[in-house]
Amino acid sequence: MPNAFTPNGDGYNDTFFPVTTVRSPLDFQFMIFDRWGQQLFVSSSPDQSWDGANATSGVYVWKLWIRDTLGKQHESIGHVTLVR
């Protein structure tokens, strides 16, 4: 996963999305939280990314939950820095 992104409209690094080797997950959930634990973004599609809309520069927590084609569950948690 990238650890920073810059949603400034220049066409480079404007969105944040998970990078995974699971190509066709049976279930998928990607969430972004602020430092107080408020959920800012949720997606059930691997093709949808967070654009940082209405978020200020800072560090945000992400959580990714996937169930692969064999039914195995994968969960990852980390952080990303949004730079304006």
Z-matrix of the N, CA and C atoms (Angstrom, degrees):
N
C 1 1.453
C 2 1.528 1 108.89
N 3 1.314 2 116.06 1 140.69
C 4 1.464 3 119.19 2 173.22
C 5 1.531 4 109.48 3 -64.27
N 6 1.328 5 117.33 4 155.28
C 7 1.469 6 119.18 5 179.29
C 8 1.524 7 112.93 6 -109.84
N 9 1.334 8 117.06 7 1.30
C 10 1.467 9 120.54 8 176.83
C 11 1.527 10 109.20 9 -157.68
N 12 1.330 11 114.88 10 155.34
C 13 1.463 12 119.79 11 172.04
C 14 1.517 13 109.30 12 -152.17
N 15 1.341 14 115.74 13 160.13
C 16 1.463 15 122.02 14 -173.16
C 17 1.518 16 110.27 15 -129.24
N 18 1.319 17 118.34 16 86.31
C 19 1.473 18 120.66 17 -177.97
C 20 1.532 19 112.35 18 -76.44
N 21 1.333 20 115.67 19 74.15
C 22 1.463 21 119.96 20 -177.23
C 23 1.526 22 113.06 21 -114.70
N 24 1.332 23 117.65 22 6.83
C 25 1.456 24 120.82 23 175.04
C 26 1.517 25 115.46 24 81.27
N 27 1.333 26 118.03 25 11.46
C 28 1.465 27 119.49 26 -179.12
C 29 1.536 28 113.16 27 -87.33
N 30 1.336 29 116.76 28 -0.25
C 31 1.456 30 120.46 29 178.00
C 32 1.516 31 114.48 30 88.06
N 33 1.317 32 117.98 31 -1.91
C 34 1.467 33 123.06 32 178.45
C 35 1.520 34 109.83 33 -120.48
N 36 1.321 35 116.97 34 125.27
C 37 1.464 36 120.59 35 174.67
C 38 1.528 37 113.11 36 59.12
N 39 1.330 38 117.68 37 32.47
C 40 1.465 39 121.09 38 -175.18
C 41 1.517 40 114.26 39 -82.68
N 42 1.335 41 117.81 40 -16.88
C 43 1.458 42 120.56 41 179.40
C 44 1.531 43 109.80 42 -132.67
N 45 1.327 44 114.66 43 162.67
C 46 1.459 45 121.51 44 -179.67
C 47 1.518 46 108.40 45 -120.93
N 48 1.326 47 116.59 46 129.32
C 49 1.459 48 121.19 47 -178.73
C 50 1.520 49 109.28 48 -150.57
N 51 1.327 50 116.64 49 154.78
C 52 1.466 51 119.59 50 179.94
C 53 1.523 52 112.20 51 -74.62
N 54 1.308 53 114.47 52 146.44
C 55 1.458 54 122.03 53 174.02
C 56 1.527 55 106.21 54 -111.73
N 57 1.321 56 116.84 55 120.48
C 58 1.455 57 120.60 56 -175.67
C 59 1.523 58 110.47 57 -141.57
N 60 1.303 59 115.59 58 156.47
C 61 1.464 60 120.38 59 176.85
C 62 1.523 61 111.81 60 -88.99
N 63 1.321 62 117.42 61 -6.54
C 64 1.470 63 121.57 62 177.44
C 65 1.525 64 107.13 63 -79.73
N 66 1.310 65 116.81 64 105.93
C 67 1.468 66 121.57 65 -173.15
C 68 1.524 67 114.48 66 -78.71
N 69 1.300 68 118.57 67 -39.88
C 70 1.467 69 121.81 68 -178.27
C 71 1.527 70 109.44 69 -131.16
N 72 1.342 71 116.60 70 75.21
C 73 1.465 72 118.42 71 -176.96
C 74 1.527 73 112.13 72 -66.12
N 75 1.324 74 115.16 73 146.94
C 76 1.464 75 120.37 74 174.24
C 77 1.529 76 110.26 75 -72.30
N 78 1.332 77 116.55 76 -38.28
C 79 1.465 78 123.25 77 175.13
C 80 1.511 79 108.20 78 -135.48
N 81 1.332 80 116.12 79 147.91
C 82 1.455 81 121.58 80 -177.58
C 83 1.515 82 108.28 81 -150.23
N 84 1.317 83 117.05 82 133.17
C 85 1.460 84 120.92 83 173.20
C 86 1.523 85 108.36 84 -146.79
N 87 1.331 86 115.45 85 125.35
C 88 1.462 87 123.79 86 -179.93
C 89 1.515 88 107.40 87 -123.41
N 90 1.342 89 116.77 88 124.72
C 91 1.470 90 121.37 89 -175.13
C 92 1.523 91 110.65 90 -129.94
N 93 1.322 92 115.77 91 148.17
C 94 1.459 93 123.45 92 175.61
C 95 1.531 94 107.72 93 -123.74
N 96 1.348 95 116.18 94 135.65
C 97 1.459 96 122.28 95 -179.93
C 98 1.524 97 110.36 96 -127.76
N 99 1.339 98 116.43 97 148.47
C 100 1.456 99 119.63 98 173.15
C 101 1.532 100 109.36 99 -83.60
N 102 1.321 101 116.84 100 -177.81
C 103 1.470 102 119.58 101 -174.98
C 104 1.516 103 114.05 102 -70.78
N 105 1.322 104 117.50 103 -11.23
C 106 1.465 105 121.57 104 176.63
C 107 1.527 106 111.67 105 -97.59
N 108 1.329 107 116.81 106 2.34
C 109 1.456 108 121.20 107 178.07
C 110 1.513 109 114.77 108 87.92
N 111 1.338 110 117.11 109 6.44
C 112 1.462 111 120.20 110 178.29
C 113 1.529 112 109.07 111 -77.16
N 114 1.315 113 116.54 112 128.96
C 115 1.461 114 121.08 113 179.09
C 116 1.519 115 109.41 114 -73.40
N 117 1.331 116 116.46 115 124.66
C 118 1.462 117 122.19 116 -179.21
C 119 1.519 118 112.63 117 -102.71
N 120 1.330 119 115.95 118 -24.27
C 121 1.465 120 120.04 119 -174.06
C 122 1.515 121 108.64 120 -153.92
N 123 1.329 122 115.76 121 142.51
C 124 1.464 123 121.21 122 172.91
C 125 1.518 124 107.86 123 -145.97
N 126 1.329 125 115.48 124 141.59
C 127 1.462 126 121.19 125 178.57
C 128 1.515 127 109.22 126 -140.69
N 129 1.313 128 115.25 127 141.41
C 130 1.464 129 120.54 128 174.41
C 131 1.528 130 110.29 129 -109.62
N 132 1.335 131 116.63 130 13.73
C 133 1.458 132 122.36 131 179.94
C 134 1.528 133 110.37 132 -124.30
N 135 1.321 134 118.36 133 129.07
C 136 1.470 135 120.49 134 177.36
C 137 1.530 136 113.21 135 -63.71
N 138 1.325 137 117.15 136 -15.95
C 139 1.462 138 121.33 137 -178.20
C 140 1.523 139 113.79 138 -89.63
N 141 1.319 140 117.99 139 -5.21
C 142 1.468 141 121.52 140 -178.06
C 143 1.522 142 109.38 141 -99.63
N 144 1.333 143 116.43 142 131.71
C 145 1.458 144 121.27 143 -178.50
C 146 1.521 145 110.71 144 -117.87
N 147 1.333 146 115.59 145 161.58
C 148 1.465 147 121.92 146 177.95
C 149 1.518 148 108.59 147 -89.46
N 150 1.332 149 116.64 148 128.16
C 151 1.466 150 120.87 149 -179.39
C 152 1.522 151 112.88 150 -98.92
N 153 1.328 152 117.79 151 2.50
C 154 1.461 153 121.35 152 178.20
C 155 1.515 154 113.95 153 71.78
N 156 1.337 155 117.34 154 15.27
C 157 1.468 156 121.20 155 -178.51
C 158 1.523 157 110.85 156 -54.90
N 159 1.309 158 115.89 157 134.62
C 160 1.471 159 124.31 158 177.68
C 161 1.522 160 113.29 159 62.35
N 162 1.317 161 118.53 160 18.04
C 163 1.462 162 121.90 161 177.55
C 164 1.533 163 108.94 162 -110.63
N 165 1.312 164 115.60 163 143.55
C 166 1.467 165 120.64 164 179.00
C 167 1.528 166 109.44 165 -91.31
N 168 1.306 167 116.44 166 168.60
C 169 1.457 168 120.88 167 174.72
C 170 1.518 169 108.98 168 -56.68
N 171 1.323 170 116.44 169 140.09
C 172 1.449 171 120.25 170 179.06
C 173 1.515 172 111.50 171 157.51
N 174 1.318 173 114.43 172 -172.57
C 175 1.461 174 121.69 173 -178.56
C 176 1.525 175 108.95 174 -103.74
N 177 1.329 176 116.28 175 133.54
C 178 1.457 177 123.43 176 -178.68
C 179 1.524 178 109.55 177 -126.31
N 180 1.312 179 115.62 178 148.06
C 181 1.460 180 121.25 179 179.31
C 182 1.521 181 108.78 180 -94.44
N 183 1.331 182 116.49 181 137.65
C 184 1.464 183 121.04 182 174.49
C 185 1.525 184 109.22 183 -119.40
N 186 1.317 185 113.93 184 151.58
C 187 1.463 186 120.88 185 176.55
C 188 1.520 187 107.19 186 -136.89
N 189 1.324 188 115.68 187 133.30
C 190 1.459 189 121.92 188 -179.15
C 191 1.520 190 108.68 189 -125.44
N 192 1.318 191 115.83 190 128.12
C 193 1.461 192 121.96 191 177.64
C 194 1.516 193 107.95 192 -127.58
N 195 1.353 194 115.79 193 124.52
C 196 1.461 195 121.76 194 -178.26
C 197 1.521 196 109.12 195 -133.58
N 198 1.327 197 115.81 196 141.49
C 199 1.465 198 121.13 197 166.88
C 200 1.520 199 105.85 198 -114.58
N 201 1.337 200 116.03 199 118.01
C 202 1.464 201 120.20 200 -174.61
C 203 1.528 202 111.99 201 -77.58
N 204 1.314 203 116.22 202 -179.22
C 205 1.473 204 121.52 203 -175.51
C 206 1.523 205 112.89 204 -66.98
N 207 1.332 206 117.76 205 -16.15
C 208 1.463 207 121.52 206 176.38
C 209 1.532 208 111.87 207 -94.06
N 210 1.349 209 116.59 208 -0.50
C 211 1.457 210 121.49 209 179.04
C 212 1.516 211 114.62 210 89.96
N 213 1.335 212 117.73 211 0.52
C 214 1.465 213 121.36 212 179.51
C 215 1.524 214 110.07 213 -77.23
N 216 1.346 215 116.01 214 135.28
C 217 1.461 216 121.37 215 -179.64
C 218 1.523 217 110.21 216 -91.66
N 219 1.330 218 114.97 217 139.62
C 220 1.460 219 122.63 218 177.81
C 221 1.527 220 107.41 219 -128.53
N 222 1.337 221 116.46 220 132.76
C 223 1.464 222 120.68 221 178.32
C 224 1.517 223 108.37 222 -132.90
N 225 1.318 224 115.95 223 132.27
C 226 1.463 225 122.31 224 177.48
C 227 1.514 226 108.94 225 -133.41
N 228 1.321 227 115.57 226 144.23
C 229 1.463 228 122.35 227 177.84
C 230 1.513 229 107.61 228 -134.23
N 231 1.330 230 116.42 229 140.56
C 232 1.458 231 120.46 230 179.00
C 233 1.514 232 111.13 231 -163.23
N 234 1.314 233 116.35 232 -162.75
C 235 1.459 234 120.12 233 178.61
C 236 1.532 235 109.65 234 -138.07
N 237 1.302 236 114.06 235 157.45
C 238 1.466 237 121.74 236 178.36
C 239 1.523 238 108.11 237 -138.38
N 240 1.317 239 116.07 238 144.39
C 241 1.457 240 121.67 239 177.60
C 242 1.521 241 109.04 240 -100.95
N 243 1.319 242 116.10 241 125.83
C 244 1.460 243 122.21 242 175.23
C 245 1.522 244 106.55 243 -95.95
N 246 1.333 245 117.02 244 123.96
C 247 1.450 246 122.55 245 -178.62
C 248 1.522 247 108.43 246 -116.68
N 249 1.305 248 117.11 247 120.77
C 250 1.479 249 121.25 248 177.83
C 251 1.512 250 109.53 249 -97.53
